[in-house]
């Protein structure tokens, strides 16, 4: 009988080797969920306009695939979405998600600002000069005379059930002030 070398007998498994060899198993369902999420991300990008797509960090190949998907219909579109999802798997989608969130947030902020301006406009028409001080405080460059004139016209239009032309003009003026 041949005896094994002493070094074989003394060798204990090194815990560091076990950590290096540890394999992380991912379930098939999780892989499918991730793939579906990337397809949804691709569909979200397809809904964007050309200017919005310019703001998202895309490589040329992915950008062309998205633009092609925007042009085609029916079954071809579904297959193109599959391709976009596959392309996204090999890329870091985090910068793309951040850029999309930034676009959405900007839209939400704009909607909130418009709502605030609508409320302010309605208060101006209802309360007149007492609400004017708030506008002057918010926007010091506001022209008090122009606002008074627009408010008077809006109140007349409201009293005579005419179209709210002056009301829209007040909103536009407030929007200009908020943008400046």
C-alpha angles and dihedrals in degrees: 000000000000117000118221117242115272092244090064092054095048095046112113119188110263111234089215090060090053092053092050091051095047109126122207110218117209118199121238089239091056091051090051092048090051091049091050090050091053090050089052089051089052091050090050090054090049089061092059125099122241092260092051091048088054089063094056119084102241129155117235096256094053092043091054091049091053093047090049091050089053090057101045128074142210120353094001090057092052091051091047090053088052089053093049090051090050091049091050091054090068094047136068102257095186096090089048092051091048092051091048092049089050090052092049092046091051089053091049091049091051092050090050091050092050091050091050091049091049091053090048091049092050090049090050091053093046100041103025115190096011090064091040091074090059091052092048089049092050095041112026092183092062116124106235094197095051091049092049091051092049091046092051091049092047091051090050091048090050093049093050095041093241123151111285097248095143091045089058090047090053089052091049091049092050089048091053090050092049091049094051 
